[in-house]
Structure formats: structure tokens, C-alpha cells
Amino acid sequence: TLSFAEKKLQTNEPVIHRLSNLEKDLIADINSDLFVYTEHIEKLEIRLALATLKRLWSRGNAYFEDSAPWQTIKTDRQRTETVIAVSISLIAFYARISSPVIPETSDKLLRALRIEDTSWPSEFRPENISFDNPGILFGKIDDKQVEVWKKRWPVPS
């Protein structure tokens, strides 16, 4: 998303122009899941929390895929910019709520998105966010690394 904004929109400050019903539905779904996720975190229900977090991430991925900014860039720059800006808002939101699970990556994302308020969000509200591209967050895992991890954390038979 960040690379798309830089390369295709040639900006690191995409703007939300108008939210469609797709975004309004996404916001409602995200906020509903956030409530559930927060409850699981507070009760230390780790497996349920992780399943809900995965669902939250999947909603963002589905939104990006369904919105197809690589297509809309050809005909509607404002729509594309809105999709990218909402997606970047999702990244900031995800970074905040993922901090118990992936704290270092969350910190790196929040710094790149210039987010100072790292408190737990009470809701998701898309906003315009400028950013610095953080580069690659997760490196490629090669076969050698997999073998090292298998020895370090063997799976019981």
C-alpha cells in the first residue's frame, strides 16, 4: 500500500475524498471485531484474540483487493487515493492493535506512519496519514532458516 502510494500516486500523503458504502461497511465490521478482540485481550484469551486479529487483518486485505486500486488508478484518481488513504489508516490501526503480538513491527510501522499516539483505539476512524516508507517489514524465509527453526522449536510427534 505504501509503495503503491509512492509509485502510482506519487505521494506519501494520500487524501480521503469521499467514503463509499464499501468503506462504511468496512468501518462497522472493523469496529465490531475490535470490540470482540479487545475483550479477548483483556481476558487473556490468546487463541480467540489471535483468531479475531487474523479476521481484522483479513478484512483489510479483502477491502484492498475488492477496491482494486491498480484498476481504478486508470480512471478515477480520487477513488484510488481514498482507497489508499483508508488502507494506510488500517495499517496504523493494525499496528496499534497488533502491538501485543508483533511489538517490534508495530513500532516500526507507527514510526513510519508518524503516529505518536500508540494507545489502544476505541474505534477505527479513517484519517489522512502521511508516511515514510519503512521498507521491507518481513524478510523472505529461506529453506536454511526453516531448518534452523525446526531444530530450535521441534514439533512433538
Residue frames as qw, qx, qy, qz and C-alpha x, y, z in Angstrom:
[[0.000, 0.885, 0.465, 0.000, 0.00, 0.00, 0.00],
 [0.278, -0.828, 0.100, 0.477, 2.73, 2.46, 0.94],
 [0.397, -0.207, 0.611, 0.653, 4.79, 1.56, -2.11],
 [0.267, 0.593, 0.689, 0.320, 1.67, 1.83, -4.29],
 [0.062, -0.939, -0.257, 0.218, 1.04, 5.35, -2.97],
 [0.321, -0.672, 0.346, 0.570, 4.61, 6.37, -3.70],
 [0.352, -0.081, 0.732, 0.577, 4.89, 4.73, -7.12],
 [0.161, 0.510, 0.753, 0.382, 1.42, 5.07, -8.62],
 [0.097, -0.912, -0.398, -0.005, 0.01, 8.13, -6.86],
 [0.510, 0.410, -0.156, 0.740, 3.42, 9.76, -6.43],
 [0.298, -0.695, 0.139, -0.640, 2.59, 10.92, -2.92],
 [0.405, -0.047, -0.813, 0.416, 3.22, 9.98, 0.68],
 [0.169, 0.198, 0.483, -0.836, 0.13, 11.92, 1.78],
 [0.142, -0.320, -0.779, -0.521, -2.93, 10.38, 0.07],
 [0.279, -0.021, 0.281, -0.918, -6.24, 12.05, 0.91],
 [0.168, 0.411, 0.889, -0.113, -9.66, 10.60, 1.71],
 [0.118, -0.098, -0.324, -0.933, -12.08, 12.30, -0.68],
 [0.680, -0.142, -0.003, -0.719, -15.39, 10.50, -0.10],
 [0.275, -0.153, 0.930, -0.190, -16.19, 7.30, 1.74],
 [0.532, -0.017, -0.604, -0.593, -18.32, 4.86, -0.22],
 [0.848, -0.311, 0.019, -0.428, -20.67, 2.26, 1.22],
 [0.859, 0.166, -0.427, 0.228, -17.78, -0.20, 0.96],
 [0.284, 0.363, -0.512, 0.725, -15.76, 1.88, 3.44],
 [0.503, -0.396, 0.202, -0.741, -18.77, 2.49, 5.69],
 [0.947, -0.139, -0.194, -0.213, -19.44, -1.26, 5.88],
 [0.702, 0.266, -0.484, 0.449, -15.75, -1.93, 6.49],
 [0.033, -0.458, 0.425, -0.780, -15.65, 0.57, 9.36],
 [0.748, -0.329, 0.091, -0.570, -18.70, -1.04, 11.00],
 [0.957, 0.020, -0.289, 0.016, -17.23, -4.54, 10.64],
 [0.507, 0.380, -0.491, 0.598, -13.80, -3.48, 11.91],
 [0.247, -0.461, 0.369, -0.768, -15.30, -1.75, 14.94],
 [0.888, -0.239, -0.051, -0.389, -17.44, -4.77, 15.76],
 [0.893, 0.122, -0.350, 0.257, -14.40, -7.05, 15.58],
 [0.229, 0.518, -0.442, 0.696, -12.32, -4.56, 17.60],
 [0.600, -0.478, 0.213, -0.606, -14.80, -4.83, 20.47],
 [0.987, -0.097, -0.092, -0.092, -14.52, -8.64, 20.42],
 [0.708, 0.383, -0.368, 0.466, -10.72, -8.56, 20.05],
 [0.062, -0.595, 0.394, -0.698, -10.36, -6.14, 22.98],
 [0.802, -0.392, 0.145, -0.427, -12.46, -8.40, 25.18],
 [0.970, 0.076, -0.185, 0.137, -10.32, -11.42, 24.30],
 [0.457, 0.507, -0.399, 0.612, -7.11, -9.48, 25.00],
 [0.342, -0.578, 0.321, -0.668, -8.43, -8.23, 28.36],
 [0.898, -0.269, 0.167, -0.307, -9.43, -11.78, 29.37],
 [0.181, -0.580, 0.777, 0.162, -6.10, -13.16, 28.11],
 [0.826, 0.276, 0.474, -0.127, -7.94, -15.47, 25.71],
 [0.190, -0.571, 0.542, 0.587, -4.94, -15.64, 23.42],
 [0.307, 0.133, 0.852, 0.403, -6.18, -18.10, 20.79],
 [0.206, 0.770, 0.602, -0.039, -9.50, -16.31, 20.44],
 [0.062, -0.857, 0.066, 0.507, -7.71, -12.95, 20.33],
 [0.248, -0.372, 0.667, 0.596, -5.37, -14.15, 17.58],
 [0.297, 0.409, 0.821, 0.268, -8.26, -15.57, 15.55],
 [0.117, 0.890, 0.390, -0.204, -10.06, -12.23, 15.82],
 [0.171, -0.732, 0.320, 0.577, -6.90, -10.31, 14.93],
 [0.324, -0.038, 0.791, 0.518, -6.49, -12.51, 11.86],
 [0.239, 0.681, 0.685, 0.092, -10.09, -11.74, 10.88],
 [0.026, -0.903, -0.082, 0.420, -9.39, -8.00, 11.30],
 [0.237, -0.494, 0.576, 0.607, -6.31, -8.25, 9.07],
 [0.327, 0.248, 0.841, 0.353, -8.27, -10.29, 6.52],
 [0.202, 0.835, 0.475, -0.193, -10.95, -7.60, 6.34],
 [0.054, -0.817, 0.234, 0.524, -8.30, -5.07, 5.37],
 [0.280, -0.223, 0.787, 0.502, -6.83, -7.37, 2.75],
 [0.306, 0.516, 0.789, 0.132, -10.27, -8.07, 1.29],
 [0.118, 0.890, 0.222, -0.381, -11.05, -4.33, 1.21],
 [0.118, -0.647, 0.484, 0.577, -7.85, -3.61, -0.71],
 [0.271, 0.021, 0.878, 0.395, -8.44, -6.49, -3.16],
 [0.249, 0.664, 0.704, -0.042, -12.13, -5.63, -3.68],
 [0.061, 0.885, 0.080, -0.454, -11.30, -1.96, -4.22],
 [0.778, 0.291, 0.347, 0.435, -8.65, -2.84, -6.82],
 [0.065, -0.887, 0.053, 0.454, -6.71, 0.44, -6.80],
 [0.376, -0.273, 0.654, 0.597, -4.45, -0.91, -9.57],
 [0.258, 0.505, 0.732, 0.378, -7.57, -0.73, -11.77],
 [0.021, -0.905, -0.409, 0.116, -9.18, 2.47, -10.50],
 [0.367, -0.580, 0.194, 0.701, -5.92, 4.40, -10.91],
 [0.321, 0.147, 0.645, 0.678, -6.59, 4.26, -14.65],
 [0.057, -0.590, -0.594, -0.544, -9.96, 6.01, -14.46],
 [0.412, -0.822, -0.235, -0.316, -10.55, 7.59, -11.02],
 [0.430, 0.378, -0.505, 0.646, -7.62, 9.07, -9.14],
 [0.364, -0.467, 0.303, -0.747, -9.75, 10.38, -6.27],
 [0.925, -0.210, -0.086, -0.304, -11.29, 6.96, -5.65],
 [0.823, 0.209, -0.402, 0.341, -7.86, 5.38, -5.77],
 [0.159, 0.475, -0.444, 0.743, -6.46, 7.94, -3.37],
 [0.646, -0.421, 0.162, -0.616, -9.35, 7.33, -0.96],
 [0.972, -0.061, -0.220, -0.054, -8.76, 3.56, -1.06],
 [0.652, 0.300, -0.432, 0.546, -5.05, 4.02, -0.40],
 [0.116, -0.508, 0.353, -0.777, -5.65, 6.56, 2.38],
 [0.819, -0.343, 0.052, -0.457, -8.17, 4.25, 4.08],
 [0.934, 0.088, -0.308, 0.160, -5.74, 1.35, 3.67],
 [0.388, 0.415, -0.458, 0.683, -2.97, 3.37, 5.30],
 [0.474, -0.478, 0.249, -0.696, -5.36, 4.22, 8.14],
 [0.959, -0.161, -0.137, -0.188, -5.94, 0.48, 8.51],
 [0.726, 0.284, -0.439, 0.446, -2.19, -0.10, 8.68],
 [0.013, -0.480, 0.423, -0.769, -1.90, 2.45, 11.50],
 [0.749, -0.335, 0.098, -0.563, -4.88, 0.89, 13.29],
 [0.962, 0.025, -0.273, 0.018, -3.47, -2.62, 12.84],
 [0.479, 0.421, -0.507, 0.580, -0.07, -1.51, 14.13],
 [0.315, -0.463, 0.388, -0.732, -1.68, -0.26, 17.34],
 [0.852, -0.216, 0.153, -0.451, -3.81, -3.33, 17.97],
 [0.922, 0.218, -0.305, 0.096, -1.08, -5.78, 16.90],
 [0.068, 0.744, -0.525, 0.408, 1.47, -4.47, 19.38],
 [0.710, -0.430, 0.485, -0.275, 0.83, -7.30, 21.90],
 [0.948, 0.180, 0.260, 0.021, 1.61, -9.85, 19.15],
 [0.732, 0.351, 0.111, 0.573, 4.27, -8.21, 16.96],
 [0.288, -0.872, -0.160, 0.363, 5.61, -5.30, 19.04],
 [0.417, -0.401, 0.364, 0.730, 8.75, -4.53, 17.02],
 [0.228, 0.340, 0.663, 0.627, 6.92, -4.49, 13.69],
 [0.106, -0.849, -0.517, -0.024, 4.13, -2.41, 15.20],
 [0.352, -0.754, 0.010, 0.555, 6.66, 0.13, 16.49],
 [0.373, -0.128, 0.527, 0.753, 8.39, 0.28, 13.11],
 [0.115, 0.574, 0.674, 0.451, 5.08, 0.89, 11.32],
 [0.209, -0.883, -0.383, 0.173, 3.92, 3.53, 13.79],
 [0.371, -0.582, 0.200, 0.696, 7.21, 5.41, 13.38],
 [0.285, 0.103, 0.636, 0.709, 6.96, 5.20, 9.57],
 [0.043, -0.684, -0.634, -0.358, 3.37, 6.49, 9.73],
 [0.109, 0.345, -0.220, 0.906, 4.43, 9.28, 12.10],
 [0.608, -0.581, -0.411, -0.351, 1.89, 8.12, 14.70],
 [0.086, 0.443, -0.595, 0.665, 2.68, 9.34, 18.20],
 [0.650, -0.231, 0.345, -0.636, -0.47, 8.17, 19.96],
 [0.368, 0.201, -0.901, -0.114, 0.09, 4.47, 20.47],
 [0.426, -0.048, 0.646, -0.631, -2.79, 3.99, 22.90],
 [0.223, 0.248, 0.938, 0.095, -5.35, 1.26, 22.34],
 [0.215, -0.102, -0.336, -0.911, -8.00, 2.56, 19.94],
 [0.413, 0.230, 0.661, -0.583, -11.65, 2.59, 20.95],
 [0.685, 0.586, 0.385, -0.197, -12.69, 2.57, 17.29],
 [0.521, 0.033, 0.496, 0.694, -11.39, 2.66, 13.75],
 [0.272, 0.880, 0.224, -0.318, -11.82, 6.01, 12.02],
 [0.710, 0.343, 0.242, 0.565, -10.07, 6.52, 8.69],
 [0.122, -0.929, 0.007, 0.350, -7.93, 9.64, 8.56],
 [0.603, 0.748, -0.205, 0.186, -5.35, 11.18, 6.29],
 [0.733, -0.577, 0.256, 0.254, -1.90, 9.97, 7.29],
 [0.448, 0.788, -0.422, -0.015, 1.43, 10.93, 5.75],
 [0.941, -0.269, 0.188, 0.086, 4.21, 8.38, 5.87],
 [0.058, 0.696, -0.691, -0.185, 7.82, 7.43, 5.37],
 [0.891, 0.157, -0.371, -0.211, 8.19, 4.08, 3.64],
 [0.641, -0.609, 0.452, -0.119, 9.53, 1.63, 6.26],
 [0.239, 0.490, -0.814, -0.203, 10.94, -0.72, 3.64],
 [0.666, -0.048, -0.721, -0.185, 10.61, -4.47, 3.96],
 [0.562, -0.534, 0.308, -0.551, 8.97, -5.45, 7.24],
 [0.865, -0.184, 0.455, -0.107, 9.23, -9.21, 6.94],
 [0.074, 0.585, -0.717, -0.371, 12.17, -10.72, 5.13],
 [0.812, 0.201, -0.436, -0.334, 11.90, -13.76, 2.91],
 [0.696, -0.422, 0.556, -0.168, 12.23, -17.02, 4.79],
 [0.525, 0.489, -0.656, -0.235, 14.56, -19.41, 3.02],
 [0.902, -0.090, -0.411, -0.095, 14.95, -23.17, 3.49],
 [0.508, 0.235, -0.577, 0.595, 18.05, -22.71, 5.64],
 [0.235, -0.312, 0.350, -0.851, 16.14, -20.54, 8.11],
 [0.823, -0.195, -0.184, -0.500, 13.30, -23.08, 8.24],
 [0.814, 0.051, -0.541, 0.206, 15.80, -25.81, 9.17],
 [0.201, 0.276, -0.523, 0.781, 17.27, -23.64, 11.94],
 [0.506, -0.268, 0.168, -0.802, 13.79, -23.03, 13.34],
 [0.876, -0.092, -0.389, -0.270, 12.86, -26.72, 13.13],
 [0.640, 0.089, -0.607, 0.463, 15.88, -27.58, 15.28],
 [0.001, -0.243, 0.404, -0.882, 15.17, -24.75, 17.69],
 [0.560, 0.012, 0.355, -0.748, 11.43, -25.46, 18.04],
 [0.114, 0.044, -0.954, -0.275, 10.84, -29.13, 17.21],
 [0.671, -0.135, -0.138, -0.716, 7.25, -30.22, 16.68],
 [0.424, -0.212, 0.836, -0.278, 6.37, -33.12, 19.00],
 [0.363, 0.056, -0.788, -0.493, 5.15, -36.25, 17.21]]
